Amino acid sequence: MAASNWDQRYREGSDRWELGRPAPPLQAFLRTDSRAPQPPGRVLVPGCGRGHEAALLADLGYEVIGLDFSSEAIQRAQVLHGSDRAGLRWLQADLFDEAALEAAGISAASLQGVLEHTCFCAIDPAQREAYLDTARRLLAPGGWLLGLFWCHQRPDGPPWGSAPALLAQQLAAAGFRQELWEPAQGSAPERDHEWLGLWRR
Ligand SMILES: C[S@@+](CC[C@H](N)C(=O)[O-])C[C@H]1O[C@@H](n2cnc3c(N)ncnc32)[C@H](O)[C@@H]1O
């Protein structure tokens, strides 16, 4: 779906994915789980929407880039979480536009972390390999990909579902080493079949 379609959804208020807070399983994992990656580090949140996870990471002490190709999303994130806050910046760009990322200083091996929440299920499934290749390219060796993945089995989308076993294979094929991949705990009531995963480059 094009950026303009996402803009329209934000404008119409038909952005039914909005939780109004960081996804509970990600928040609990990052704040309390001994297996969670630790700051400092430079972290990208692709498809950040209103930026709740980006702001959470900044609160935890990371240097965060919230990226979204929807200008409406970025404007809402700025209003909610500030446009001039230390450790948190917003970037309106397409995740797959390598030149735009490079121009913003997001180049190969320049990140310690990527946090995924409902961007992977929003893009066309045909772009998933490109998403994983991009994340791997941008991460420094040892860098992490933490994600909450929507593993519903409904045939249509967005949000497009994932099969847990297949997703684990796709990540391995993209060069990621799995540290954690399990059904998420404490998902928001409107979210079924979420899985939480942590991988290293
Ligand atoms: C379902 S929304 C989720 C937003 C946010 N992650 C959340 O959970 O509230 C998906 C977001 O991904 C953004 N997006 C989709 N494809 C993108 C791309 N190729 N590059 C950057 N952002 C993208 C959309 O504009 C939208 O804001």
The ligand as a MOL file (V3000), in Angstrom:
LIG
                    3D

  0  0  0     0  0            999 V3000
M  V30 BEGIN CTAB
M  V30 COUNTS 27 29 0 0 0
M  V30 BEGIN ATOM
M  V30 1 C -0.1760 -0.8170 10.6680 0
M  V30 2 S 0.6840 0.6610 10.8030 0 CHG=1
M  V30 3 C 1.5460 0.4170 12.3350 0
M  V30 4 C 2.1090 1.6470 12.9520 0
M  V30 5 C 2.8430 1.3980 14.2820 0
M  V30 6 N 3.9350 0.4840 14.1220 0
M  V30 7 C 1.8820 0.8790 15.3090 0
M  V30 8 O 1.9780 -0.2920 15.6960 0
M  V30 9 O 1.0050 1.6460 15.7300 0 CHG=-1
M  V30 10 C 1.9700 0.4340 9.6150 0
M  V30 11 C 2.8220 1.6520 9.4240 0
M  V30 12 O 3.8890 1.3180 8.5440 0
M  V30 13 C 4.0980 2.3890 7.6530 0
M  V30 14 N 4.7670 1.8180 6.4670 0
M  V30 15 C 4.2770 0.8680 5.6470 0
M  V30 16 N 5.1590 0.5850 4.6740 0
M  V30 17 C 6.2400 1.3890 4.8870 0
M  V30 18 C 7.4820 1.5720 4.2180 0
M  V30 19 N 7.7780 0.8880 3.1090 0
M  V30 20 N 8.3570 2.4520 4.7250 0
M  V30 21 C 8.0470 3.1750 5.8450 0
M  V30 22 N 6.8840 3.0630 6.5140 0
M  V30 23 C 5.9970 2.1680 6.0440 0
M  V30 24 C 2.7080 2.9830 7.4100 0
M  V30 25 O 2.7470 4.3050 6.9740 0
M  V30 26 C 2.0850 2.8300 8.8070 0
M  V30 27 O 2.2920 3.9810 9.5920 0
M  V30 END ATOM
M  V30 BEGIN BOND
M  V30 1 1 1 2
M  V30 2 1 2 3
M  V30 3 1 2 10
M  V30 4 1 3 4
M  V30 5 1 4 5
M  V30 6 1 5 6
M  V30 7 1 5 7
M  V30 8 2 7 8
M  V30 9 1 7 9
M  V30 10 1 10 11
M  V30 11 1 11 12
M  V30 12 1 11 26
M  V30 13 1 12 13
M  V30 14 1 13 14
M  V30 15 1 13 24
M  V30 16 1 14 15
M  V30 17 1 14 23
M  V30 18 2 15 16
M  V30 19 1 16 17
M  V30 20 1 17 18
M  V30 21 2 17 23
M  V30 22 1 18 19
M  V30 23 2 18 20
M  V30 24 1 20 21
M  V30 25 2 21 22
M  V30 26 1 22 23
M  V30 27 1 24 25
M  V30 28 1 24 26
M  V30 29 1 26 27
M  V30 END BOND
M  V30 END CTAB
M  END
